[in-house]
């Protein structure tokens, strides 16, 4: 009969250390999982509180509120009663094949749909469009949501950005999205004069190839006119329909305007964006942080040239020097008459020049 030699003290100590290390690793794993789970729970709770605590008037189907204290509140007075729609249930045949917002021929035709948050968002070029699409890609879980690159045209191209649009849903669901009081249908708009100046600086002056491709073809005179002055750019724009400068009233078919229940303003972009994201319960997770250098800013707190604002032109600061005469201002106001007269957009037409004759366009 053979006997095994007794274990040495060294091997016993080694075995104890291994057991101790395994126990430590298991304990740390449990702690990390617990912290992450609690963090996600807190985010969900914050989102829930944001949605639950929103004022009742946010739930109204048509509110069209400006959040800039200097602008007129449109909640009660500016939209005629016969334009306000408050259906008890979704309408089944509002959206039809052939409607502009149900087509996928244009990058900014159909609204972006964030189904989890019941949000339909109508993007408009020159109104924070890049940042909005980055935000929605972030909400969809893409790790490269902040990317701006031109090979795949991220985040702009619907074929590559991974976002869902209204045309991705069958007609029955599309009608629910566009008419149900449970859905938020949002659009952000910009003062027409500022938007035109921004388009002129970004496309006319800054991107002659864009003007050549979209408007001018082989006419180099046209390209030069687009960059020479705002007045000559306006002449080109009036002959070339383009989402970057066309009237915002043309953004959707007329029958849909009364179903828009959130109108935000470029002039008050950061605050209005926060109110929208709080309304749908997404502010804490996606809007409050993660933006700007080092991810320390909230959305739209970055300056021109920062994340999502590489195309920003600070058009507001350049209005008077770019709109060089009362006559030019009058021509711009006539071009954007549809915007000024649209009761949902509810633009206030301020005049840069006292001699402006367009007293009928407010």
C-alpha positions in Angstrom: 0.0 0.0 0.0 1.4 3.4 -1.1 0.9 6.6 0.6 0.8 10.0 -1.2 3.3 12.5 0.2 1.8 15.3 2.3 1.1 18.6 0.4 3.8 21.1 0.8 3.0 24.4 2.6 3.9 26.3 -0.6 1.4 24.4 -2.8 -1.3 24.9 -0.1 -0.7 28.7 0.0 -0.8 28.8 -3.9 -4.1 27.1 -3.9 -5.5 29.5 -1.3 -4.3 32.5 -3.3 -5.9 31.1 -6.5 -9.2 30.6 -4.7 -9.0 34.1 -3.2 -8.3 35.7 -6.6 -11.2 33.8 -8.2 -13.5 35.1 -5.4 -12.3 38.7 -6.0 -12.9 38.5 -9.7 -16.4 37.1 -9.2 -17.2 39.8 -6.7 -16.0 42.6 -9.0 -18.0 41.2 -11.9 -21.1 41.2 -9.7 -20.5 44.8 -8.7 -19.9 46.0 -12.3 -23.0 44.3 -13.5 -25.0 45.8 -10.7 -23.8 49.3 -11.2 -24.5 49.1 -15.0 -28.0 47.7 -14.4 -28.8 50.4 -11.8 -27.4 53.1 -14.2 -29.7 51.9 -17.0 -32.6 51.8 -14.6 -31.9 55.4 -13.5 -31.8 56.5 -17.2 -35.1 54.8 -17.8 -36.6 56.3 -14.7 -35.4 59.8 -15.7 -36.8 59.3 -19.2 -40.1 58.2 -17.6 -40.2 61.1 -15.3 -39.5 63.5 -18.2 -42.5 62.1 -20.1 -44.8 61.9 -17.1 -44.0 65.4 -15.9 -44.6 67.2 -19.1 -47.3 69.8 -19.1 -50.7 68.8 -20.4 -50.5 71.3 -23.3 -47.7 69.2 -24.7 -50.1 66.3 -25.2 -52.5 68.4 -27.3 -52.4 67.5 -31.0 -51.8 71.0 -32.3 -50.0 73.4 -30.1 -47.3 75.1 -32.3 -45.6 76.7 -29.3 -42.6 79.0 -29.6 -40.3 78.7 -26.7 -38.6 82.0 -27.3 -40.0 84.5 -24.9 -39.5 87.2 -27.5 -41.7 85.5 -30.0 -45.4 85.3 -30.1 -47.1 82.3 -28.6 -49.1 80.5 -31.2 -50.9 78.0 -28.9 -54.3 79.7 -28.8 -54.6 82.6 -31.2 -52.9 82.2 -34.5 -54.3 79.0 -35.9 -57.9 79.2 -37.2 -60.3 76.8 -35.5 -61.0 74.9 -38.7 -57.3 74.2 -39.1 -57.0 72.4 -35.7 -57.4 68.7 -35.8 -57.7 66.6 -32.7 -58.8 63.1 -33.8 -60.0 60.7 -31.1 -58.3 57.9 -33.1 -56.0 57.7 -36.1 -57.4 58.6 -39.5 -57.0 55.7 -42.0 -56.7 57.4 -45.4 -54.7 60.7 -44.9 -51.4 59.3 -46.1 -51.6 58.1 -49.7 -49.2 56.7 -52.3 -47.7 59.6 -54.2 -47.7 62.0 -51.2 -44.3 63.8 -51.0 -43.8 62.8 -47.4 -44.3 59.1 -48.3 -41.7 59.1 -51.1 -38.0 58.1 -50.9 -36.8 60.1 -53.9 -35.6 63.0 -51.8 -33.3 62.8 -48.7 -35.5 65.2 -46.7 -39.0 64.3 -48.0 -40.3 61.7 -45.6 -40.1 62.3 -41.9 -37.6 60.3 -39.8 -39.5 57.8 -37.5 -38.2 56.9 -34.0 -40.8 54.3 -33.2 -39.7 53.7 -29.6 -40.4 57.3 -28.7 -43.4 57.8 -31.0 -41.7 60.6 -32.8 -42.0 61.7 -36.5 -39.5 64.4 -37.3 -39.5 66.5 -40.4 -35.9 67.6 -41.1 -35.3 70.9 -43.1 -31.8 71.6 -44.5 -30.2 74.7 -42.9 -32.1 74.1 -39.7 -29.7 71.9 -37.7 -30.4 69.0 -40.1 -27.0 67.3 -39.6 -27.2 67.3 -35.8 -30.7 66.0 -35.8 -29.7 63.1 -37.9 -26.8 62.4 -35.6 -29.1 62.5 -32.7 -31.5 60.0 -34.3 -28.6 57.7 -35.2 -27.5 57.9 -31.6 -31.0 57.0 -30.4 -31.0 54.0 -32.8 -27.8 52.7 -31.1 -25.2 53.3 -33.8 -21.7 53.6 -32.2 -20.5 56.0 -35.0 -23.5 58.3 -34.6 -21.3 61.4 -34.5 -19.6 60.6 -37.8 -19.6 63.1 -40.7 -18.1 61.6 -43.8 -18.6 61.9 -47.5 -17.9 58.5 -48.8 -21.2 57.1 -47.5 -22.7 60.6 -46.9 -23.2 60.0 -43.2 -25.5 61.0 -41.6 -27.4 62.5 -44.5 -28.1 59.7 -46.9 -31.2 57.6 -46.0 -29.7 54.7 -47.9 -26.7 54.5 -45.6 -27.6 56.2 -42.3 -29.7 53.3 -41.0 -32.6 55.5 -40.0 -36.3 54.6 -40.5 -38.5 56.9 -42.6 -42.2 57.0 -43.1 -42.1 55.1 -46.3 -40.6 52.1 -44.5 -44.0 51.5 -42.9 -47.2 50.2 -44.6 -49.9 52.8 -45.3 -52.0 51.8 -42.3 -49.1 52.4 -39.9 -48.1 55.6 -41.7 -51.6 57.0 -41.2 -51.4 56.1 -37.5 -48.1 57.9 -37.2 -49.4 61.0 -39.0 -52.7 61.3 -37.2 -52.6 59.6 -33.8 -52.6 61.9 -30.8 -50.1 59.5 -29.2 -47.4 60.5 -31.7 -45.3 63.7 -31.7 -45.0 65.1 -35.2 -42.2 67.7 -35.0 -40.6 70.2 -37.3 -37.9 72.8 -36.6 -38.0 75.9 -38.8 -35.8 79.0 -39.3 -36.4 82.7 -40.0 -36.6 82.8 -43.8 -34.1 85.6 -44.2 -31.5 83.9 -42.0 -32.0 80.6 -43.8 -31.5 82.2 -47.2 -28.3 83.9 -46.0 -27.0 80.6 -44.6 -27.8 78.8 -47.9 -26.0 81.6 -49.8 -22.9 81.4 -47.6 -22.8 77.6 -47.4 -23.7 76.7 -51.0 -23.4 79.8 -53.2 -20.1 81.0 -51.7 -18.7 77.9 -50.1 -19.7 75.1 -52.5 -19.6 76.1 -56.2 -19.6 72.4 -57.2 -23.0 72.0 -55.4 -24.5 74.9 -57.4 -23.0 73.5 -60.6 -24.5 70.1 -60.0 -27.9 71.2 -58.7 -28.7 74.4 -60.5 -26.2 75.6 -63.1 -25.0 72.7 -65.2 -22.3 73.9 -67.6 -23.1 77.6 -67.1 -20.1 79.1 -65.2 -21.9 82.4 -65.3 -24.6 80.9 -63.1 -22.0 79.5 -60.7 -20.4 82.9 -60.5 -23.7 84.7 -60.0 -24.5 82.3 -57.1 -21.4 83.4 -55.3 -21.2 87.1 -56.2 -23.9 88.5 -53.9 -27.0 87.5 -52.1 -29.0 89.3 -54.7 -27.6 87.4 -57.6 -27.9 84.1 -55.6 -31.6 84.8 -55.0 -32.1 85.2 -58.8 -30.5 81.7 -59.2 -32.5 80.3 -56.3 -35.8 81.5 -57.8 -35.2 79.4 -60.9 -33.8 76.4 -59.0 -36.1 74.6 -56.5 -33.9 73.2 -53.7 -34.6 72.1 -50.2 -31.7 74.2 -48.8 -33.5 77.5 -49.7 -37.0 76.8 -50.9 -39.9 78.1 -48.8 -40.4 75.9 -45.7 -44.2 76.0 -46.3 -43.5 73.7 -49.2 -41.8 71.1 -46.9 -45.0 69.0 -46.6 -48.3 68.7 -48.4 -50.9 71.2 -47.3 -53.2 68.6 -45.7 -50.5 67.6 -43.1 -49.8 71.0 -41.6 -52.7 70.8 -39.1 -51.3 67.5 -37.8 -47.9 69.0 -36.8 -48.0 69.3 -33.0 -44.5 70.6 -32.2 -42.9 73.5 -34.0 -39.4 74.4 -32.8 -37.3 77.5 -33.8 -33.7 77.7 -35.0 -33.5 81.0 -33.1 -34.1 79.1 -29.8 -32.7 75.8 -30.9 -31.0 74.5 -27.7 -34.0 75.2 -25.5 -36.6 74.0 -28.0 -34.6 70.8 -28.6 -34.5 70.1 -24.9 -38.2 70.6 -24.6 -38.9 68.2 -27.4 -36.6 65.5 -26.0 -38.0 66.0 -22.5 -41.5 65.7 -24.0 -40.8 62.3 -25.5 -38.7 61.1 -22.6 -35.3 61.1 -24.3 -33.4 64.1 -22.9 -31.4 62.6 -20.1 -30.1 59.7 -22.2 -29.4 61.3 -25.5 -29.6 65.1 -25.2 -28.1 66.2 -21.9 -24.6 65.1 -22.6 -22.3 63.5 -25.1 -22.0 66.5 -27.4 -19.1 68.8 -28.2 -15.4 68.2 -27.5 -15.0 65.5 -24.9 -18.8 64.9 -24.8 -19.4 67.4 -22.1 -22.0 69.6 -23.8 -25.7 69.1 -24.3 -27.1 69.0 -27.8 -26.9 72.3 -29.8 -24.6 73.8 -27.2 -21.6 73.5 -29.5 -20.4 76.5 -31.6 -20.2 76.7 -35.3 -17.7 74.2 -36.5 -18.3 71.8 -33.6 -19.9 68.4 -33.6 -22.9 68.5 -36.0 -22.2 72.1 -36.9 -19.4 72.0 -39.5 -21.7 73.6 -42.0 -22.9 76.4 -39.6 -22.5 79.9 -41.0 -23.6 82.2 -38.2 -26.0 83.7 -40.7 -27.9 85.8 -38.0 -24.8 87.9 -37.3 -24.3 88.6 -41.1 -27.9 89.6 -42.0 -27.5 93.3 -42.4 -24.2 93.2 -44.2 -25.5 90.5 -46.6 -29.0 91.9 -47.2 -27.6 95.1 -48.5 -30.8 97.1 -49.3 -34.5 97.6 -48.6 -35.2 96.5 -52.2 -33.4 93.2 -51.7 -35.2 92.6 -48.4 -38.5 93.2 -50.1 -37.6 90.7 -52.9 -36.7 88.1 -50.2 -39.9 88.6 -48.4 -41.9 88.2 -51.6 -40.1 85.0 -52.4 -40.9 83.6 -48.9 -44.5 85.0 -48.8 -45.8 81.4 -48.3 -43.7 81.0 -45.1 -44.8 84.3 -43.6 -48.5 83.6 -44.3 -48.5 80.0 -43.0 -50.4 80.0 -39.7 -48.6 76.9 -38.3 -45.1 78.3 -39.0 -46.2 81.7 -37.6 -43.1 83.6 -38.6 -42.8 87.2 -37.4 -41.5 89.3 -40.3 -39.1 91.9 -38.9 -37.8 94.6 -41.3 -34.1 95.5 -41.4 -34.9 98.7 -43.3 -37.4 101.4 -42.4 -38.2 102.0 -46.1 -39.4 98.4 -46.6 -42.7 98.5 -48.6 -43.9 95.0 -47.7 -46.3 96.0 -45.0 -48.7 93.3 -45.9 -46.3 90.4 -45.2 -46.0 90.1 -41.4 
